[in-house]
Amino acid sequence: SNYFAFVKKDTIDFEVLFCGRVSVAHKKAPPALIDECIEKFSQLHSLGKTDKGNSGGLVDGLKRALSFQSNGLGGGAVGNGADGSFNTGTRPLFKKEPSFSSLHGLDENGLSPEISNANTTDPHTLSTKVQPSNLQENRTMLFTVGRSQIYLVSPDTKKVAIEKSFREISFCSQGIRHVDHFGFICRETVEGGNGHFVCYVFQCTDESLVDEIMLTLKQAFSVAALQQNAKTQSQQCDVCPMQQLHRLCERIEGNAYSIGVTTIRACPKSDQEENELVMVSLRNLYEEKQKHHQHTVPGEAKQLVDPCLEGSRLSVGQMCGGSGDSIMNAVPEEAAKKSKEELRELWRKAILQQILLLRMEKENQKLQASENNLLNKRLKLDYEEITPCLKDVTLVWEKMLGTPGRAKVKFDTETIHAAVAQGVPRQHRGEIWKFLSEQYLLRQTVPARPPSNPTPYKELLKQLTSQQHAILIDLGRTFPSHPYFQAQLGAGQLSLYNILKAYSLLDPEVGYCQGLSFIAGVLLLHMGEEDAFNMLKFLMYDVGIRKQYRPDMIILQIQMYQLSRLLHDYHRDLHGHFEQQEIGPSLYATPWFLTLFASHFPLGFVARVFDMLFLQGPEVIFKVALSLLGSHKPLILQHDSLESIVDFIKTTLPNLGLVQMEKTINQVCEMDVSKQLQAYEVEYHVLQDELQDTPPTLNQQQRAAQLERTNQSLRQQNLDLLEELQVCHARVCNLEGQVEVLAQSESRLKEQVSALEEEKQQLETTVTQLQNLLTSLGIHPTSLDGLTLLPPSDTQKASEGLDVRTADPEHPALPQGS
C-alpha cells in the first residue's frame, strides 16, 4: 500500500482505541457529547446487536455489493459490523425548522433529536445513527497529526482508516466523566452530494495522553491557520472569484437567504440543507473560475456589483439539470413496463454478473497478495550474505527442515553445528532459526520460566501500551537505510510497532528498552510478524537475554566486567592499552549487547551472529566481541587517545570486509568461554561484597543512598537466586523421577531373575526325573552322544547301580530278559 506517501515527515503519532462514531446534527457540540456517545455505545454493546446489523437477506446483500463508498475511508478498514465497514448510506439528520435549524436541531447534549430521543430498545434504529466498533476486532489505531491533515492508521491492516483535513474538522473535545476519551466532529459527504456531521470517539491509556493529543491538535490547527492565511493573502487580490465567493457565503450564512434556486432535484428538507447545497455548488463554480483568473494590481481593481448572484442562480440550475423552465417542463417519458419474466431475467443476469465480478475480484486480490508477498520477501532480504551457502549444505538443511514431526525429533548436535558453520541459506534462515530454537528447547533438561502473562499475540495487539511514545520514536531509528523500514509508518514500521507493543504488554517488568527494536527488526526481516514475536519471546525467556534489559541493568554491568576479564585473558596488551586510556567496555560494547550487534554492523554479519546465537546461546556475544577486538588489535594499538579509540571501534570496526567477517564467525565456532563466564560472574559478586564491607567514609545521606542501592541489589540477587533455586529444585525433581524409574526397573529385573531361578530349578527337577527314567529302563546316560544330562553326583550314583558286565568293553551288557 502506498498510503504512507501521504504522511509527512513532521507528524506526531499517538496510539488510540477507536470506540465508534455517531451522526450529529451540527458541527459544534458541548463537551458532554463524548460522554453521551460512550453511553450509547455501551447500550448497543449490552444489547448484543453490534455485529448483527448486516443480515438483511439477498436484496440487502446485493445492495451492499453494488454500493460504493464515497466518503474516502480507505475501503472500510475500521470495523463497525461483521464486514468491518462503515454505514455511509444513512440520511443526514436535520430537524425541519424554518429558521436557525442548526440550533433547534440539537438537544442539550449536542446529539440530533433522532438519536437522543430514539427508543434504545430498538437496536436496529439506533445502530444506524450510533455505530460502535466491533469489540471482537483489533480497534487500536495510530492517531497521526500532520501539517494539515489527520490520519487514523490501522497497524493491523496496514491501511489508512480515516483521513481528514483540518478544514473538515469543526470540533474537538475531551470527555468530562470519561477523561481518557476524546473525539472530533467532521463533515462527511454521502451519495447524492448530501452531507452530514459525524463524531468519531477514541480512548487513550490515561488522561495525560488525551491532554497531550488535545494540545497537539490545538497547536497544529493554529499553525495551519496562520500558514493558510499568509498563503491566501499572498496569492489573491480583491477581485478574485474566491474572495467574491467568500463575501457571498458571508451574506448567505446564518439567515436562510436563498439565491432563488427553488427547483433542485435533491428536494432539500430544510433551509440549512438547501443553503449547504448552494454553497457546495458555488464553491465548485468559483474554484473553476479561480483556475483561469488573472490577478489585478491593487490600484487597478474595479468595484464590481456582486455579479455572482445572478450567475450562480443559472449555474446551480444548470448543474441540477438545466434552466428553471426546463426543470419545470422536463418530464421524462414513462418507460414501458416490463413483465415479471423480463424483470426476473434482468435480476438473474445482474446476480450472475455480480457473482462473476466478485470471483474475478477475489482472484485479482489473491494474485496481488501473492505478488506483494514476493516483493516484501525480496525487499526484506536485501542484504549481502557473508558466507555463501553451497548447494550440498542447502540440501542438508532442507532435509532436516522437512523431517516429519521435527519439533519432537532430537537431531545430532555435531551435524547441526557443522551445518551452521558451513552456512545458512538466506531464503530459509527464518525457518532454520525456528528449527534451532526447537532443538535448543529439546536439549534443555529443565525448561526456563515462562512469561507470567499467557495472553496470545492477537489479543495483545488489541490492547493499548503505555510505552507507545518510546516505541514510536525508535521506529524511525531502526535500520533507517533498509528499504523495508524506510517509509514512515509503512508496512515494516507498523509490523515492528506491533511486535514491540505486544512484548511491552507481555513483559511489564522490562516493557520496552532501547535495543529491542533492532532485535525484533532482524527477526521480522526473516519471518512473519507473529513468528518474529514468538522468536523474540524465545530469545528473551529461553535463551536468557531478558536479564540485561531489566531496569536496574545489573546483569549488563556483570557482562561488561566479564568482557573486560576475558579481554585480559585473551588479549592482555589490548586490555592494558584500554586501561591506560581509561576505556571501559561500557563505552563501546553496550550497544553490542543491547542490540546484538545489529545497530552498527552490516545485516549479513548480524544474521550470522543470530545463527550462532540460536545455536549456542548468549555466550556468543562475548565470543564475537573478543574476536572483533582481537582481529583489529594492531590497528587499535596505533591510536593513543580515548576519543580516537572509541571512534575507531564505533565507526571503522563495523565496516570490516567479508573475509574478516567470515573469519570472525569461524573463530566463534571454535571458542568456548562458558566456564570462564561463570567464574567471572562469581568474582564480580565477591568484589561487590568486599566493596560494601569497606569502612564508611560518606556522610549520613550518602550512606543511606548507598545502603538503599545495596538493598535493591540484594533484592534483585535474591530474586535471581530464587529463580536458580527453582531451577535446581526442578532439576532435583527430575533426578528423583529418574531414580524412581530406575528403582522400578530394578524391581522388574529382580522379579525376572527370581522367575528365571524358579524355571532353572524346575528344569533341574525335570532332568533328574528323566535320568531316573533312563536308569530304570537300563539305558546309560553317557550313551546319548556322549552328553551328560545329570549332575555329576547323580551320574555317579546311577553308574554304581549298573551291572558289572558293563565294565568290560568287549562284553557289553545286555538288557535284562534278553
Stockholm file with secondary structure:
# STOCKHOLM 1.0

chainA/1-818         SNYFAFVKKDTIDFEVLFCGRVSVAHKKAPPALIDECIEKFSQLHSLGKTDKGNSGGLVDGLKRALSFQSNGLGGGAVGNGADGSFNTGTRPLFKKEPSFSSLHGLDENGLSPEISNANTTDPHTLSTKVQPSNLQENRTMLFTVGRSQIYLVSPDTKKVAIEKSFREISFCSQGIRHVDHFGFICRETVEGGNGHFVCYVFQCTDESLVDEIMLTLKQAFSVAALQQNAKTQSQQCDVCPMQQLHRLCERIEGNAYSIGVTTIRACPKSDQEENELVMVSLRNLYEEKQKHHQHTVPGEAKQLVDPCLEGSRLSVGQMCGGSGDSIMNAVPEEAAKKSKEELRELWRKAILQQILLLRMEKENQKLQASENNLLNKRLKLDYEEITPCLKDVTLVWEKMLGTPGRAKVKFDTETIHAAVAQGVPRQHRGEIWKFLSEQYLLRQTVPARPPSNPTPYKELLKQLTSQQHAILIDLGRTFPSHPYFQAQLGAGQLSLYNILKAYSLLDPEVGYCQGLSFIAGVLLLHMGEEDAFNMLKFLMYDVGIRKQYRPDMIILQIQMYQLSRLLHDYHRDLHGHFEQQEIGPSLYATPWFLTLFASHFPLGFVARVFDMLFLQGPEVIFKVALSLLGSHKPLILQHDSLESIVDFIKTTLPNLGLVQMEKTINQVCEMDVSKQLQAYEVEYHVLQDELQDTPPTLNQQQRAAQLERTNQSLRQQNLDLLEELQVCHARVCNLEGQVEVLAQSESRLKEQVSALEEEKQQLETTVTQLQNLLTSLGIHPTSLDGLTLLPPSDTQKASEGLDVRTADPEHPALPQGS
#=GR chainA/1-818 SS CCGGGSSCTTCEEEEEEEEEEEEESSSCCCTHHHHHHHHHHHHHHHHTCTTCTTCCHHHHHHHHHHCCCCSCCTTTCSCSSTTCCCCCCSCCCCCCCSSCHHHHTCCTTSCCHHHHTSCTTCHHHHHTTEEECCTTSCCEEEEEECSSEEEEEETTTTEEEEEEETTTEEEEEECSSCTTEEEEEEEEECTTSCEEEEEEEEECSSHHHHHHHHHHHHHHHHHHHHHHHHHHHHHCCTTCHHHHHHHHHHHHTTTTCCCSCCCCTTCCSSHHHHHHHHHHHHHHHHHHHHHTCCCCCGGGCCCCCCTHHHHHHHHHHHHTTSCHHHHHHCCCCCCCCCCHHHHHHHHHHHHHHHHHHHHHHHHHHHHHHHHHHHHHHHHHTCSCCSSCCCHHHHHHHHHHHTSTTGGGCCCCHHHHHHHHHHCCCGGGHHHHHHHHHHHHHHHCSSCCCCCSCCCCHHHHHTSCCTTHHHHHHHHTTSSTTSHHHHSTTCHHHHHHHHHHHHHHHHCTTTCCCTTHHHHHHHHHHHSCHHHHHHHHHIIIIIICGGGGGSTTCHHHHHHHHHHHHHHHHHCHHHHHHHHHTTCCGGGTTHHHHHHTTTTTSCHHHHHHHHHHHHHHCTHHHHHHHHHHHHHTHHHHHTCCSHHHHHHIIIIIGGGCCHHHHHHHHHHHHHCCCHHHHHHHHHHHHHHHHHHHTSCCCSCHHHHHHHHHHHHHHHHHHHHHHHHHHHHHHHHHHHHHHHHHHHHHHHHHHHHHHHHHHHHHHHHHHHHHHHHHHHHHTTCCGGGTTTCCCSCHHHHHHHHHTSCGGGGCTTSCCCCTTC
#=GC SS_cons         CCGGGSSCTTCEEEEEEEEEEEEESSSCCCTHHHHHHHHHHHHHHHHTCTTCTTCCHHHHHHHHHHCCCCSCCTTTCSCSSTTCCCCCCSCCCCCCCSSCHHHHTCCTTSCCHHHHTSCTTCHHHHHTTEEECCTTSCCEEEEEECSSEEEEEETTTTEEEEEEETTTEEEEEECSSCTTEEEEEEEEECTTSCEEEEEEEEECSSHHHHHHHHHHHHHHHHHHHHHHHHHHHHHCCTTCHHHHHHHHHHHHTTTTCCCSCCCCTTCCSSHHHHHHHHHHHHHHHHHHHHHTCCCCCGGGCCCCCCTHHHHHHHHHHHHTTSCHHHHHHCCCCCCCCCCHHHHHHHHHHHHHHHHHHHHHHHHHHHHHHHHHHHHHHHHHTCSCCSSCCCHHHHHHHHHHHTSTTGGGCCCCHHHHHHHHHHCCCGGGHHHHHHHHHHHHHHHCSSCCCCCSCCCCHHHHHTSCCTTHHHHHHHHTTSSTTSHHHHSTTCHHHHHHHHHHHHHHHHCTTTCCCTTHHHHHHHHHHHSCHHHHHHHHHIIIIIICGGGGGSTTCHHHHHHHHHHHHHHHHHCHHHHHHHHHTTCCGGGTTHHHHHHTTTTTSCHHHHHHHHHHHHHHCTHHHHHHHHHHHHHTHHHHHTCCSHHHHHHIIIIIGGGCCHHHHHHHHHHHHHCCCHHHHHHHHHHHHHHHHHHHTSCCCSCHHHHHHHHHHHHHHHHHHHHHHHHHHHHHHHHHHHHHHHHHHHHHHHHHHHHHHHHHHHHHHHHHHHHHHHHHHHHHTTCCGGGTTTCCCSCHHHHHHHHHTSCGGGGCTTSCCCCTTC
//
